[in-house]
Amino acid sequence: MERIPILRIGEMLLVSIQVDLQDHTALMLQDDLSNRIVETGAKGVLIDISALEIVDSFIGRMISTTAAVSRVLDAETVVVGMQPAVAITLVELGLTLSGVRTALDVDRGLRMLRDSVEFPVVERGVTPDDGRAD
Amino acid sequence: MTDAPTDDQTVLPLKADSDVVRVRQLVRDVATAVRLSLVDQTKLVTAASELARNTLVYGGGGEARVRRLTQGTSVGVEVVFSDDGPGIADTDLALTDGWTSGNGLGLGLSGTRRLVDDFHLDTAPGAGTTVTIAKWRR
């Protein structure tokens, strides 16, 4: 049975989808990623879809769900490399992948993830120095 | 529907997950052969993927027929999905934006309809469902 490999690089998990995704393969990837995030304590997930010739509602939902689940597991997901024709089709179909962070390519996606791992969002207006008695 | 002369058509069964992928690949091949633009190919293949999954999930399986269309100087691709499933009682509702039958697979038929030039839904309760779509070269 087809399985999409998940590579670990430091605190990141990297997935590159290089096959025409069957529905069950997509679901298996979603499960595998959640498990790997927990096992490895990964803080970032990068999903490269540059080889995908279509993203239909099923694959789109898999991507949205994966991003939401990883957020709950304290990891950020960035989807990179979507082809322009795929983007046009997705929007026309009615899917906007809301809540999913995207980047044009792997480089930019990795930078985005590193930034969010190294400089996690702090509460607005609160710096480490605040509240220190002087 | 079109009364174009019937070119060779290819029939593929839709009984399993892997058949959806096969339909996508065949539609892509035919769309490339009639030289649809890349965006139009992508829209047609995506629409075919949605409908193939509907045939499998809601129709309990069926088949897809893919053929090349010629009408005067126009060329295009037609895909027909048919099943002997429960059919659709309220087609107006089924074609409403955002409607799904409940388990939330797919975006209903309305999103799919936007991706193609011709869309024809033929269904009745107990009589199965046939959806015909076509995309023409610009």
Interface residues (C-beta under 8 A of the other chain):
Chain A: D20 L21 Q22 D23 H24 E53 I54 V55 D56 S57 F58 R61 Q83 P84 A85 V86 I88 T89 E92 L93 G94 L95
Chain B: D17 S18 V20 V21 R24 Q25 R28 L38 V39 Q41 T42 K43 V45 T46 S49 E50 R53 D97 G98 G104 L105 G106 L107 S110 G111 T112 R114 L115
